[in-house]
Amino acid sequence: MIEKFFVTASTSFEAACQIGIFAESHRARALHGHSYNASIRLAIDDSETNDLDRLEITRRALQDACNPLNYCFLNDIIDIPTDENIARHIKAETGLTNINVVGLASQSNEGVHLDMEGRAHVWRKFRFESAHRLPNVPESHKCGRMHGHGFEVILHALTDVKHSHLGVDYDEIEMHWNELHQILHHNCLNDIPGLENPTSEMVSFWIWHRLKQKIPQLSWVTVYETATSGAHYNGANFRIWKDFSIDSAIRLDRVKDTDARKRIHGHTYLCRLHLTAPLNDVLGWTIDYGDVKEKFKPIFDKLDHQPLYEIADLRDNDPLSIARWIKSSSASHLSELERIDLYETRGCGVTLDWGSLGPALPI
């Protein structure tokens, strides 16, 4: 597959709004406010060798687009300030081309992503507390014991508003979810018909097939088994991801001598690995999260609590160089890996992809 490279940036702003197209009884019709988070993912051509500059340009463009929205009444700027319309406004105001995704979250559990075709994917996050065990794993596997999780679920819905200003309403998604919540919450998943082998993949599959007819626009179901790992399902394909927190010291060579990044400094990186594999019909998963962790450990140990400028075959300590080093170092034992997100700070970093991007995860 062809390697694709994206820079990512994120920023926040505070604003008030009223959305008059809702019914009189709808909560969003009244004057209210949000702490918004805006994000952007920009495709970069390989010929643009100065990726450090592109990352900084993207960050500044997003910040400049959002600054006028900070501490303002959004209706003075955007006629109908739904999340989708705000995201479209930000996209236009950045003046950037090759935008792959613009995201806007009005709350920590709901938001919208605009894809590269300009289509809107609304998402809503939910939580349920349940127990489960995986009956088909080896006897020594810890997941074979009865245990529990605070599962989180994101329902993504593709909406085409065309000449209206509202596609799938968050409250509509929540209404349909509540029916499943009554079944899943405070229950043992193994006791629910269809979830006798309740892996993250099987939970996402179960949810999909119970909601797709009720929410025809449903595009992905995402299940977090823990805060750092989970699975997606879109009716045809499964994908999983696993997060790692990496504390590293760095020093950039490809900057001017007067640039502070020339000095030794550091970051707590969020490294997110995305993997795709066929579903194992017996085990009910694509890849064991524990196996991903074990196979990534030699690479993790070379990065975590280490000075990256001492790694001989690492081109530089910028996010793209580190992501490419992780890719090459993982090739022999993580063949299912097809995407790496590496964030220096919240939502700011790079995505290196050589598969299919899949759904955007809220930052």
C-alpha positions, 0 to 999 in steps of 0.5 A: 500500500502507498504510504500517506502522511498527515499532520494533525492539530487541535485547539479549544475555544469557548462560545455561546449559541442558540440553534433555532431550527430545533423544536421549542422543547429541544435543549439546544434551542435555548441560549447555552455554551460549550467548551469546543475542541476543534481538530484538523488532519491535513494531507502532506505530499511527500515532496513537501520535505519540510514537514516541521514547517507544515506542522507549525503552519497547520497549527497556526491556521487552525488557531487563527480560524478559531480565535474569532470564535473564542468567547463570542456568540456564534450566531453573530458569525454563523447563522445556524451554529450546529456542530457541523456548520461550525466545522464547515466554517472553521474549514473554510477559514483555515484557507488550507488545501488537502484537508482530510478531516476537520473535527469539532466536539461540542462536548466530550461525548459528542461531535462531528467529523467532516471527511475529505469529500465534505461529508459529515459524520456525527458521533456520540459516545456512551458508557456501560459497566459490565462483566465478561469472560472470554471462553475460548482463550487458553487457560492461562490467559487472564481474560478467561477469568470473569472480570469487568470493564467500564466499556465505552461505545461511539456510534458514528453516523454519516449524514448528508444534510444537503439543503437543510442544516441538520442531519442525525440529531445526537438525541436521536442516536441516544434514544436508540442507544438507550434500548441497548443500554438497558440490556448491556449495563450492569450485566454479564455480557456472556449471558446475553444472546449473541454475546457468548464470546464477548470480545470488543469485536463481537460487542461492536458486531452485536451493537451494529446489527441491533442498530443499523435498521433503526439508524440507517446512517450508522457508519461505524461502531467503536467499542473501547474495552479499556481507555487505551484499546478497542475495536471498530466495525462498519458492517464489513470490516473490523479494525483495532487500535492500541495506545501507548504513552511514551516519555522521551527526550528529544533534540531537533537537528533540522531547525535553525540554531536559534530555534529552542527545539534545537535544545534538549527537551521532551514530550509525553507522546501518545502513540496509537497503533491501528491494526487490521486482520481477519476475524478469528472465528474461534477466539472472536477477535482479530488480534489480542491486545496483549499480543500487540503490547508484547510485540511492541515492547522492544520498540517501546523500550527503545523510546520510553524514558530514553534520549531519542537523539542517541538512536543511530538510525533515527533521521531526526526527532520530529514526529514524522521521523519517529513514526517512520522509525516505529513503522520500520522497526515493527515491520517484522513482527507487527505485520497487521499494523497499517497506521500510526498516530503520534501526538506530541501534545493533545491532538498535535502531531502526525498520522502515517497511514499505509492502509485505510484510515477508518473512522476518526477517534475523538481526541 
